[in-house]
Amino acid sequence: MPASLLSILYLVVVCAPMALAVLFGPPARSLWNELATGLGLTGLAIILVEFVLSGRFRVISGRMGMDVTMRMHQLLARAATVMILLHPFLYRGPHRYRHGQTPPGSEALDFGFAGLWPGILAWLLLGAVMVMALQRDALYRHEIWRFFHGVMALALAGFGVLHALRAGRYSEAPQLAWLWIGLFAIAVLSLAWVYLAKPLYKLAHPWTVTGVTPLADRIWELRLAPNGHKGLRYKPGHFAWISLGRSAFSLNENPFSIASAPAADGTELRFVIKELGDFTNRIGQITPGTRAYVDAPFGALTLDRHPSAEGIALVAGGVGIAPMLSHLRQLKADGDPRPRTLFYGNRETAQIACGPELDAMAQAGDLDLVHVLSDPPKGWTGEAGFVTQALLLRHLPPEALTRWVFVLCGPPPMLEAVETALMEMGVPSRNILLEQFSYD
């Protein structure tokens, strides 16, 4: 499904409560009361759709990219939070404290406790969820935050729907009531898919660690082989969520770009992993034979949507080399004749991963290799500093700016700088593919 169609579908779903309220609801009230209700309806719809924008549905993230999907998830959640937090304070007019729906056309607001208490709980839970999300990196381990985020989000969605059904003036219409029930059911099924169906599938399709090999300073290659199944169907540029030595139901997963190529490595998966956190700092201690589980493929850093590109420019920073290795290995195995250039940025030579393999590709004429070091050693004759517009222009043919596809992967500051440089050079945005490590 194209990204544009997904965007249209999202707008239709989010605007549906307002449309049903206008078509089937009672007569409108004062401006302030209608504004308050509109914020509540739209905010609740956004919250319910957020469960589908969690990033674990390939039909969405595969078209838009995981980083874009998660950034949308964050921004839309913040917009919904503002709407819902403001919603109760905008109502004006007399109050009605007896239980029951407000009579059609009446200006009295239903403050009956049966309808009010779910809204209060949802309001408080929403604030707690947002505070936890904003502080997740500083206060919580990812798997702990992920568990509480999902449980609390589902609880606030349930209380929000109950509040709308009991106290909502427009939700008295059966068309809107059934929409709320349907959206909440989709939210429940989304969590069931991620936390129950997927683990069951992984349990039936385990993997085994076949090797952990040092590639460079604090950088390792992890190899996985399928255990009792045919492996994974993926494309160069995809990434996977991996769990090593844990249960298939464990929330302790880590995302890594796939460095192997289907045509070159068969069913085996290869990953380039840098020691950075609690899990990756122990990657060198993982022994062959360790049970692993893989949730994949994800990402949109693939070349299949650019078949007419006359050349390929790859820009990698650090372990962002992983998807570039997958592309280069696949292109070589396929005998693809198109020219390709790799700009590989690191701080020092000790951090260059798979250097001999890349050098062999360059010597065979399969690759124009450009190493860029920000802290080069004495006597270094290659490029120094960072990947800049001037550096790109020195190594790219003029036709590359309009006829090549550019694939970027690395730290967010590098990606932002390179993307800006490419667009200033006249490269169309549709010809720039990038994948970020961070969604902030």
C-alpha positions in Angstrom: 0.0 0.0 0.0 1.6 3.4 -1.0 2.5 5.8 1.7 0.1 8.4 0.3 -2.8 6.0 0.5 -1.9 5.1 4.1 -1.9 8.9 5.0 -5.3 9.3 3.4 -6.6 6.2 5.3 -5.3 7.6 8.6 -7.0 11.0 8.0 -10.3 9.2 7.2 -10.2 7.2 10.4 -9.2 10.1 12.6 -11.9 12.4 11.1 -14.6 9.7 11.2 -15.9 10.5 14.7 -16.4 14.2 13.8 -18.1 13.2 10.6 -20.5 10.8 12.3 -21.2 13.4 15.0 -22.3 15.9 12.4 -24.3 13.4 10.3 -26.1 11.5 13.1 -25.7 13.6 16.3 -28.1 16.0 17.9 -28.2 19.8 17.1 -25.0 21.8 17.7 -24.5 23.8 20.9 -22.4 26.8 21.6 -19.0 27.3 20.0 -17.0 26.5 23.1 -18.9 23.3 23.9 -18.5 22.1 20.3 -14.8 22.9 20.3 -14.4 20.9 23.6 -16.3 18.0 22.2 -14.4 18.1 18.9 -11.0 18.0 20.7 -12.1 15.1 22.7 -13.4 13.1 19.7 -10.4 13.7 17.6 -7.9 13.2 20.4 -9.5 9.8 21.4 -9.5 8.7 17.7 -5.7 9.5 17.4 -4.9 7.6 20.6 -6.7 4.5 19.4 -5.0 4.6 16.0 -1.6 5.0 17.8 -1.6 1.3 18.5 -1.3 0.6 14.8 1.5 3.2 14.5 3.6 1.3 17.0 6.2 0.4 14.3 5.7 -3.3 14.3 3.4 -3.5 11.3 5.4 -4.0 8.1 2.6 -2.8 5.9 3.1 0.7 7.4 6.8 0.9 8.4 7.9 -0.9 5.2 6.5 1.9 3.2 7.3 4.9 5.3 10.4 3.7 7.2 10.5 2.7 10.8 12.0 6.1 11.9 9.3 8.1 10.1 6.6 5.8 11.5 7.9 6.2 15.1 8.3 9.9 14.7 4.7 10.2 13.6 3.7 8.1 16.5 5.4 10.5 18.9 4.2 13.7 17.3 0.6 12.5 16.9 0.6 11.3 20.5 1.7 14.7 21.7 -1.0 16.4 19.6 -3.7 14.0 21.0 -2.4 14.7 24.6 -2.9 18.4 24.2 -6.4 17.9 22.7 -7.5 15.6 25.5 -6.0 17.6 28.4 -7.7 20.8 27.2 -10.9 19.1 26.3 -12.7 19.2 29.8 -11.7 22.8 30.5 -13.4 24.3 27.4 -17.0 23.4 28.3 -19.3 26.3 29.1 -22.9 26.4 30.4 -25.1 24.8 33.1 -24.2 21.3 34.5 -26.3 18.3 34.9 -25.2 15.9 37.7 -27.7 13.1 37.3 -26.7 10.0 35.3 -27.8 9.8 31.7 -27.3 11.3 28.3 -27.9 15.0 27.8 -31.2 15.5 26.0 -30.9 16.4 22.3 -30.5 20.1 21.9 -30.0 20.8 25.6 -27.2 23.0 26.8 -26.8 21.2 30.1 -23.6 19.2 30.4 -23.8 15.7 31.8 -21.6 15.5 34.9 -23.0 12.3 36.1 -20.4 10.2 38.0 -21.0 7.1 35.9 -19.7 8.9 32.8 -17.2 11.2 34.5 -15.0 8.7 36.4 -13.7 6.8 33.3 -12.8 10.2 31.7 -10.9 11.3 34.8 -8.9 8.1 34.9 -8.1 8.3 31.2 -7.1 11.9 31.6 -4.7 11.1 34.5 -3.3 8.0 32.7 -2.6 10.0 29.6 -0.5 12.5 31.5 1.4 9.6 33.2 2.1 7.8 29.9 3.4 11.0 28.3 5.7 11.8 31.2 7.1 8.2 31.2 7.6 8.4 27.4 9.5 11.7 27.6 11.7 10.3 30.4 12.1 6.7 29.2 15.8 7.0 28.3 16.8 8.5 31.6 14.7 6.5 34.1 13.9 3.1 32.7 15.3 0.1 30.9 13.7 -0.1 27.5 11.9 -3.4 28.1 10.4 -2.1 31.4 9.2 1.1 29.8 7.8 -0.8 26.8 5.7 -3.1 29.1 4.2 -0.3 31.1 3.8 1.9 28.1 1.6 -0.7 26.4 -0.4 -1.7 29.4 -1.1 1.9 30.5 -1.9 3.0 27.0 -4.5 0.3 26.6 -6.0 1.1 29.9 -6.3 4.8 29.1 -7.8 3.9 25.7 -10.4 1.7 27.4 -11.3 4.3 29.9 -11.5 6.9 27.2 -13.9 4.9 25.1 -16.0 4.1 28.2 -16.2 7.8 29.0 -17.2 8.6 25.5 -20.0 6.0 25.5 -21.4 7.0 28.9 -20.9 10.8 28.9 -20.5 11.7 25.2 -23.4 13.6 23.8 -22.6 12.5 20.2 -21.6 9.0 21.1 -25.2 8.2 21.9 -25.6 7.8 18.1 -25.1 4.0 17.4 -22.9 4.7 14.4 -20.3 6.5 16.5 -20.7 4.1 19.4 -19.8 1.2 17.2 -16.9 3.1 15.7 -15.4 3.5 19.2 -15.9 -0.1 20.0 -14.4 -1.1 16.7 -11.3 1.1 17.1 -10.8 -0.2 20.6 -11.0 -3.7 19.3 -8.3 -3.0 16.7 -6.1 -1.5 19.5 -6.5 -4.7 21.6 -5.8 -6.9 18.5 -2.7 -4.8 17.7 -1.2 -5.5 21.1 -2.2 -9.1 20.9 -0.5 -9.4 17.6 2.8 -7.9 18.9 2.9 -9.5 22.3 1.2 -12.9 21.7 1.0 -13.8 18.0 4.5 -12.7 17.0 6.2 -14.5 20.0 4.3 -17.7 19.2 5.5 -17.5 15.6 9.1 -16.8 16.8 8.8 -19.8 19.2 8.1 -22.0 16.2 10.9 -20.4 14.1 14.0 -20.2 16.4 17.5 -19.3 15.3 20.9 -20.4 16.5 24.1 -18.3 16.9 26.7 -19.7 14.6 29.5 -17.2 15.2 30.5 -14.0 16.9 33.6 -12.4 15.3 35.4 -9.2 16.0 35.4 -6.9 12.9 37.0 -3.7 14.3 37.5 -1.8 17.6 34.4 -2.8 19.8 32.6 -3.9 16.6 31.4 -7.5 16.1 29.8 -9.6 13.5 26.9 -11.8 14.7 25.8 -14.7 12.6 22.5 -16.5 13.0 21.3 -19.7 11.2 17.7 -20.9 11.0 16.9 -23.8 13.3 14.4 -26.2 11.8 12.9 -23.8 9.2 13.7 -22.2 5.9 14.9 -18.8 7.3 13.8 -15.3 6.5 12.7 -13.6 3.4 14.2 -10.1 3.3 15.8 -7.5 1.1 19.1 -5.7 1.4 18.4 -2.6 3.6 16.1 -4.3 6.0 16.7 -4.7 9.7 15.5 -7.1 12.5 14.6 -7.1 16.1 16.8 -9.7 17.8 16.6 -11.5 21.2 19.5 -13.7 22.3 19.4 -16.3 25.0 15.9 -15.3 26.1 12.4 -16.4 25.8 10.4 -15.8 22.6 8.1 -13.7 24.8 10.8 -11.5 26.2 10.5 -7.8 25.7 14.2 -7.5 25.7 14.8 -7.1 22.0 17.3 -4.9 20.1 17.1 -3.6 16.5 20.0 -4.3 14.1 20.4 -3.8 10.4 21.0 -6.9 8.4 24.4 -7.0 6.8 24.1 -10.2 4.9 22.7 -10.6 1.4 20.1 -13.2 0.3 22.0 -14.1 -2.8 25.4 -14.2 -1.1 24.7 -15.7 2.3 21.8 -18.1 1.7 19.7 -18.6 4.9 22.3 -17.2 7.3 21.8 -13.7 8.7 24.8 -11.5 9.5 24.8 -8.4 11.7 27.3 -5.7 12.5 27.0 -4.7 16.2 28.9 -2.1 18.1 29.4 -2.2 21.9 27.1 0.6 23.1 24.7 -0.5 25.8 23.8 -3.2 28.4 23.3 -5.9 25.8 25.8 -4.9 23.1 28.6 -4.5 25.7 28.3 -8.3 26.2 28.0 -9.3 22.5 31.6 -10.7 22.5 30.5 -13.1 25.3 27.7 -14.7 23.2 28.7 -18.3 22.4 27.8 -20.4 19.3 24.8 -22.5 19.9 22.9 -19.8 21.8 19.2 -19.7 21.0 18.0 -16.6 19.2 14.7 -15.2 18.0 14.2 -12.8 15.1 11.3 -10.5 14.3 11.9 -9.2 10.8 12.1 -7.8 8.2 11.5 -4.1 8.9 12.7 -0.8 7.3 12.4 1.0 4.0 16.1 1.3 3.1 15.6 -0.9 0.1 16.4 -0.3 -3.6 13.4 -2.1 -5.1 11.5 1.2 -5.5 14.3 2.7 -7.6 14.8 0.3 -10.4 15.6 3.0 -12.9 18.5 4.5 -10.9 21.6 4.6 -13.0 24.0 4.5 -10.1 24.1 4.0 -6.3 25.8 6.2 -3.7 26.0 4.8 -0.2 26.8 7.1 2.8 27.5 5.2 6.0 28.6 6.4 9.5 30.0 3.9 12.0 27.9 0.8 12.2 25.6 2.3 9.6 27.8 0.3 7.3 25.7 -2.8 8.0 22.9 -2.2 5.5 25.5 -0.9 3.0 27.3 -4.2 3.2 24.0 -6.0 2.5 23.4 -3.8 -0.6 27.0 -4.2 -1.9 27.1 -8.0 -1.3 23.7 -8.4 -3.1 24.7 -6.2 -6.0 28.0 -8.1 -6.4 26.2 -11.5 -6.3 23.6 -10.3 -8.8 26.3 -9.0 -11.2 24.7 -5.6 -11.2 26.7 -3.4 -13.6 25.7 0.0 -12.2 28.4 2.2 -10.7 28.4 2.5 -7.0 30.3 4.7 -4.5 30.6 4.2 -0.8 31.4 7.1 1.5 32.3 5.5 4.8 32.8 7.8 7.8 34.5 6.9 11.0 36.6 8.6 13.7 39.7 6.5 13.2 41.0 3.6 11.1 40.5 1.1 14.0 36.8 1.5 13.6 36.6 0.5 10.0 34.5 -2.7 9.8 35.1 -5.2 7.0 37.9 -3.1 5.5 39.5 -6.0 3.6 36.3 -7.0 2.0 35.5 -3.4 0.9 39.1 -3.0 -0.4 38.7 -6.1 -2.4 35.5 -4.8 -4.0 37.3 -1.5 -4.8 40.3 -3.3 -6.3 38.0 -5.5 -8.5 36.4 -2.3 -9.9 33.0 -3.1 -8.2 33.1 -0.1 -5.9 34.5 3.4 -5.6 35.5 3.5 -1.9 35.9 6.8 -0.1 37.0 6.5 3.6 36.4 9.6 5.7 38.1 9.9 9.1 37.3 12.7 11.6 40.5 11.9 13.5 42.9 10.6 10.9 46.3 9.2 11.8 49.6 10.8 10.8 50.3 10.3 7.1 46.6 9.6 6.2 46.1 10.4 2.5 42.4 9.8 2.3 39.5 12.2 3.1 39.5 13.8 6.5 36.8 15.5 8.5 33.2 14.8 7.7 31.0 14.0 4.6 30.3 17.5 3.3 28.9 18.9 0.1 32.4 19.6 -1.3 33.6 16.1 -0.5 30.6 14.6 -2.3 31.1 16.7 -5.3 34.8 15.6 -5.5 33.9 12.0 -5.9 30.5 11.9 -7.7 30.0 12.3 -11.4 27.8 15.2 -12.4 25.0 12.9 -13.6 24.8 11.3 -10.1 22.9 14.3 -8.8 19.9 13.6 -10.9 20.1 9.9 -11.9 21.5 8.1 -8.9 19.8 6.9 -5.7 21.5 7.9 -2.4 21.3 5.5 0.6 22.2 7.0 4.0 22.6 5.3 7.3 24.4 6.5 10.4 24.1 8.8 13.4 21.3 11.4 13.2 23.6 14.5 13.0 25.5 13.0 10.1 22.3 12.0 8.3 20.8 15.5 8.7 24.0 17.2 7.4 24.3 14.8 4.4 20.6 15.0 3.5 20.8 18.8 3.6 23.9 18.8 1.5 22.4 16.5 -1.1 19.2 18.6 -1.4 21.3 21.8 -1.8 23.2 20.0 -4.6 19.9 19.4 -6.4 19.3 15.8 -5.6 15.5 15.1 -5.6 14.2 14.1 -2.1 12.6 11.0 -3.7 16.2 9.8 -4.6 17.4 10.0 -0.9 16.8 7.0 1.3 17.8 7.2 4.9 17.4 5.2 8.1 18.1 6.6 11.6 19.2 4.9 14.8 17.2 7.2 16.9 13.5 8.3 16.7 13.9 11.4 18.9 
